[in-house]
Every structure is written in structure tokens, then in C-alpha cells.
Amino acid sequence: CEAFGKVAAEHIKEYGEGNDKRLTGKHETCDINTFKYGVANRGASIRIPREAEANGKGYMEDRRPAANCDPYRVTCRIMKTTGECLAP
């Protein structure tokens, strides 16, 4: 997840319109200029389920994409960041 923090601004560009109004930090997600992740942390940019932490595998939930985002562009951006941090 630390790799996502380094490119948070690039991700936000793909996450739909109006995120500056939606990601204020007041409602269960940190503000648009802050990146954090955590286990079962609904206030984080990326939430890791407790089960994923316990098992050492699973999924993560990026809470920043808006309903008006292009899911293909968001998925591409997430996969690019994930692939870059896993590359040897």
C-alpha cells in the first residue's frame, strides 16, 4: 500500500470528477490531499480487511474512486501501481 501513497495524485486524476468536493476528510475517507491505509480503517484511503491481514493475503479496498469514474481506467491505474511494486 505504501506504493499507492507515492502516486496518490496520479490515481486521483483517474478516480472521477468532483472528488475535491467529496473527499473532504469529514465522512469516512481522508481528504483528497492525504493518503493513508489501515486495517479495518474506514477513514483511510485504502482499507485492508481484518481477514486479509490475518491470512496474509486477500484484497484491499480503495475508497477514493467516485461513482462517475471509468472503472477500466481505475482498474488499469491500480494494476499498474501494484505491478510496479511487485516487479523484481
Backbone torsions as a table, in degrees:
resi	resn	phi	psi	omega
1	CYS	NA	-25.2	179.8
2	GLU	-61.5	-31.7	178.6
3	ALA	-62.1	-31.8	179.8
4	PHE	-69.0	-33.1	179.5
5	GLY	-64.3	-34.4	-178.8
6	LYS	-69.0	-24.0	-177.8
7	VAL	-122.5	26.5	-176.5
8	ALA	-57.1	-41.8	-179.4
9	ALA	-64.2	-37.8	177.8
10	GLU	-65.2	-38.6	178.1
11	HIS	-66.4	-45.5	-178.4
12	ILE	-56.5	-36.1	179.4
13	LYS	-60.6	-27.8	-178.5
14	GLU	-94.8	-4.7	-168.2
15	TYR	-94.3	19.2	175.1
16	GLY	100.1	171.7	-177.7
17	GLU	-90.2	151.4	174.8
18	GLY	81.6	10.4	-179.2
19	ASN	-65.4	-25.2	176.9
20	ASP	-65.0	-28.3	177.2
21	LYS	-85.7	-30.2	-175.7
22	ARG	-87.0	-41.5	-176.7
23	LEU	-90.6	76.7	-175.9
24	THR	-99.5	-14.0	-176.4
25	GLY	89.0	-0.5	-177.1
26	LYS	-93.6	-17.0	-172.8
27	HIS	-133.3	79.7	170.8
28	GLU	58.4	18.1	170.4
29	THR	-149.5	141.5	-179.3
30	CYS	-68.1	166.9	-175.5
31	ASP	-69.4	165.7	-173.2
32	ILE	-60.3	-25.0	-178.0
33	ASN	-96.4	1.2	-178.2
34	THR	-116.7	137.4	175.1
35	PHE	-122.8	130.1	171.2
36	LYS	-152.7	157.9	176.9
37	TYR	-134.6	159.3	179.6
38	GLY	-173.7	159.0	178.1
39	VAL	-75.7	124.7	178.2
40	ALA	55.1	27.0	-178.1
41	ASN	-99.5	100.7	-178.1
42	ARG	-72.6	-10.7	177.4
43	GLY	-92.5	-0.4	-177.4
44	ALA	-89.4	162.8	173.9
45	SER	-67.5	-43.1	177.5
46	ILE	-123.2	123.7	179.7
47	ARG	-103.5	131.4	176.7
48	ILE	-106.3	121.6	179.9
49	PRO	-63.7	149.5	179.2
50	ARG	-57.6	-39.1	-179.4
51	GLU	-63.2	-39.0	178.1
52	ALA	-64.5	-40.6	177.2
53	GLU	-64.7	-45.1	-177.7
54	ALA	-63.9	-38.0	-178.3
55	ASN	-86.7	-13.3	-177.0
56	GLY	72.8	14.5	178.1
57	LYS	-162.2	163.7	-179.8
58	GLY	142.8	-143.0	-177.5
59	TYR	-124.1	168.6	173.0
60	MET	-127.1	156.0	-177.8
61	GLU	-117.2	110.9	174.8
62	ASP	-83.5	115.4	-172.6
63	ARG	-91.4	5.4	-173.8
64	ARG	-90.9	-30.7	-177.4
65	PRO	-59.6	138.8	179.3
66	ALA	-86.0	165.0	178.7
67	ALA	-64.1	-24.2	-178.5
68	ASN	-92.4	12.0	179.9
69	CYS	-75.0	162.7	171.9
70	ASP	-90.1	110.6	-174.4
71	PRO	-61.1	-27.4	179.3
72	TYR	-71.6	-40.9	177.9
73	ARG	-67.1	-40.3	178.4
74	VAL	-64.0	-46.6	179.4
75	THR	-61.8	-41.8	177.9
76	CYS	-59.8	-44.4	-178.3
77	ARG	-65.9	-42.8	179.2
78	ILE	-64.5	-44.5	179.7
79	MET	-65.6	-37.2	178.1
80	LYS	-61.9	-47.7	179.7
81	THR	-64.1	-42.9	179.2
82	THR	-62.4	-44.4	-179.8
83	GLY	-63.9	-39.4	179.8
84	GLU	-64.1	-37.3	-177.5
85	CYS	-81.2	-17.2	178.7
86	LEU	-94.8	-12.3	-178.4
87	ALA	-63.5	143.7	-179.5
88	PRO	-69.2	NA	NA
